[in-house]
């Protein structure tokens, strides 16, 4: 009950975010900062290095992730062993998460350890040693990790679905790189990338915690604010190319077949985005009820909205009866396209979705990411104030409209036995 109350309070509070004076935005030495003051002793600082995969080429895919991973092994001020001991002493973390639209470098620490953790964080961005031995060590780990995805059906499915879903789009490149690209990136290229791409114009910093504005200004101004400004300007990624339905197979003698399909959605700042988010939730619930609960054909079936600059929806299922299961998935899609849900019946589902969304995003780390996504995708962190209102405004007619507009041309990845399914089952979506 406490978690539910918190979720409802967060949802209600988001509707009044524009009057929330605890959240402010300002620029420090060329770095855009969004700061939310809280009373918690935990501090999260999310630095978004903007551009994501658009900063690389097929030959250099994964270069930013490789650079930041190597920086963990030593800087000018903190040689490898000293860096590790210093971070361990603070009990803090500096995770790196590459994605299609940005690379996220975070600080998870406490107010008492912020100075020490920030010093390590800034050194990794500004003065990595990039020792040749460390480069080869980290490269070897990453190449091995890429190879090992073939051992997992789900990892293979993710790789294959990305390759077929986003060919010819800004998201065609992998933010973690490929075996070929990682093997070819040189130390000199890492050094050049650090020199040219670690610039303040690529940076959005979101601070959440019990930290004063004066403290944030001092930390940024004395460290990453001294980096070159550069000439980067954030823009939304281009529209996805329109492609027909398609499927790529990875034939394996598995008892269970794994399927994942993607459909292209609108840009994140489109008026259709909230309706597609709701439609995905409706479809997911219906597929689970029909395929999992009623037919017992799977333990995992879902439709998920992917919140990126260019949104999409993911269809996922594992099943021993793929032909029957995909036919049932198609039926549920067509029911949404052909019929119209009464808006009054939609309301409880939307409220449940809002509650679950905020339960999943109640940490200060998630709060920071919520602010950043609204700033980058919708032009202003205040847009988060409209998040709940936009979802509640979705009607049954809106759900049918976006289902008709976007629930088509599904591009599938299939890991398992292709003889268990008719090809036209996948291509009729």
QUIWO-V299870 format. One record per residue. N is the residue number from 1. RES is the residue in one small letter. D_FIRST is the distance of its C-alpha to the first C-alpha in whole Angstrom. Layout:
n:res:d_first
N:RES:D_FIRST
N:RES:D_FIRST
This chain:
n:res:d_first
1:x:0
2:x:4
3:x:5
4:x:5
5:x:6
6:x:9
7:x:10
8:x:11
9:x:12
10:x:14
11:x:15
12:x:16
13:x:18
14:x:20
15:x:22
16:x:23
17:x:24
18:x:28
19:x:27
20:x:26
21:x:28
22:x:27
23:x:28
24:x:31
25:x:34
26:x:37
27:x:40
28:x:41
29:x:45
30:x:44
31:x:41
32:x:38
33:x:35
34:x:32
35:x:30
36:x:26
37:x:26
38:x:23
39:x:23
40:x:22
41:x:24
42:x:24
43:x:26
44:x:27
45:x:30
46:x:30
47:x:34
48:x:34
49:x:38
50:x:39
51:x:40
52:x:39
53:x:41
54:x:44
55:x:45
56:x:47
57:x:49
58:x:49
59:x:51
60:x:49
61:x:46
62:x:43
63:x:45
64:x:43
65:x:40
66:x:43
67:x:44
68:x:41
69:x:41
70:x:44
71:x:43
72:x:41
73:x:44
74:x:46
75:x:47
76:x:50
77:x:48
78:x:46
79:x:48
80:x:46
81:x:46
82:x:45
83:x:42
84:x:40
85:x:41
86:x:40
87:x:37
88:x:36
89:x:37
90:x:34
91:x:31
92:x:31
93:x:31
94:x:33
95:x:32
96:x:34
97:x:32
98:x:35
99:x:34
100:x:36
101:x:36
102:x:36
103:x:36
104:x:33
105:x:34
106:x:31
107:x:31
108:x:28
109:x:28
110:x:28
111:x:30
112:x:32
113:x:33
114:x:33
115:x:37
116:x:38
117:x:36
118:x:37
119:x:40
120:x:40
121:x:38
122:x:41
123:x:44
124:x:42
125:x:42
126:x:46
127:x:48
128:x:47
129:x:50
130:x:50
131:x:52
132:x:54
133:x:53
134:x:49
135:x:49
136:x:51
137:x:48
138:x:45
139:x:47
140:x:48
141:x:44
142:x:43
143:x:46
144:x:45
145:x:41
146:x:42
147:x:44
148:x:42
149:x:40
150:x:42
151:x:41
152:x:37
153:x:37
154:x:34
155:x:36
156:x:39
157:x:37
158:x:36
159:x:39
160:x:41
161:x:39
162:x:39
163:x:43
164:x:43
165:x:40
166:x:42
167:x:45
168:x:47
169:x:44
170:x:43
171:x:40
172:x:43
173:x:43
174:x:41
175:x:39
176:x:40
177:x:43
178:x:45
179:x:47
180:x:50
181:x:49
182:x:48
183:x:51
184:x:53
185:x:52
186:x:54
187:x:53
188:x:55
189:x:53
190:x:50
191:x:52
192:x:53
193:x:49
194:x:48
195:x:51
196:x:51
197:x:47
198:x:45
199:x:46
200:x:44
201:x:44
202:x:42
203:x:39
204:x:36
205:x:34
206:x:30
207:x:29
208:x:26
209:x:25
210:x:27
211:x:30
212:x:33
213:x:35
214:x:38
215:x:37
216:x:36
217:x:39
218:x:41
219:x:39
220:x:40
221:x:44
222:x:45
223:x:44
224:x:43
225:x:44
226:x:48
227:x:47
228:x:50
229:x:48
230:x:49
231:x:50
232:x:46
233:x:45
234:x:41
235:x:42
236:x:39
237:x:41
238:x:43
239:x:42
240:x:42
241:x:45
242:x:45
243:x:46
244:x:47
245:x:44
246:x:45
247:x:44
248:x:45
249:x:45
250:x:45
251:x:46
252:x:45
253:x:46
254:x:42
255:x:40
256:x:38
257:x:38
258:x:36
259:x:36
260:x:35
261:x:36
262:x:36
263:x:36
264:x:37
265:x:35
266:x:36
267:x:36
268:x:33
269:x:34
270:x:35
271:x:33
272:x:33
273:x:30
274:x:27
275:x:29
276:x:29
277:x:26
278:x:25
279:x:27
280:x:27
281:x:23
282:x:25
283:x:27
284:x:25
285:x:23
286:x:26
287:x:28
288:x:25
289:x:25
290:x:29
291:x:30
292:x:28
293:x:26
294:x:29
295:x:32
296:x:31
297:x:33
298:x:31
299:x:28
300:x:27
301:x:28
302:x:26
303:x:27
304:x:26
305:x:27
306:x:29
307:x:28
308:x:32
309:x:35
310:x:36
311:x:33
312:x:33
313:x:31
314:x:31
315:x:31
316:x:31
317:x:31
318:x:33
319:x:35
320:x:38
321:x:39
322:x:39
323:x:41
324:x:39
325:x:36
326:x:37
327:x:39
328:x:36
329:x:34
330:x:37
331:x:37
332:x:33
333:x:34
334:x:37
335:x:35
336:x:33
337:x:36
338:x:38
339:x:36
340:x:34
341:x:30
342:x:29
343:x:28
344:x:25
345:x:24
346:x:23
347:x:21
348:x:18
349:x:19
350:x:19
351:x:16
352:x:14
353:x:16
354:x:16
355:x:12
356:x:13
357:x:16
358:x:14
359:x:12
360:x:15
361:x:17
362:x:15
363:x:17
364:x:20
365:x:22
366:x:21
367:x:21
368:x:25
369:x:25
370:x:24
371:x:26
372:x:29
373:x:29
374:x:29
375:x:32
376:x:34
377:x:33
378:x:33
379:x:35
380:x:33
381:x:30
382:x:29
383:x:29
384:x:25
385:x:25
386:x:26
387:x:23
388:x:21
389:x:24
390:x:26
391:x:23
392:x:23
393:x:27
394:x:27
395:x:29
396:x:30
397:x:33
398:x:32
399:x:31
400:x:34
401:x:36
402:x:34
403:x:34
404:x:38
405:x:39
406:x:37
407:x:36
408:x:40
409:x:42
410:x:39
411:x:41
412:x:40
413:x:40
414:x:41
415:x:41
416:x:42
417:x:45
418:x:46
419:x:48
420:x:45
421:x:44
422:x:47
423:x:47
424:x:47
425:x:43
426:x:42
427:x:45
428:x:44
429:x:41
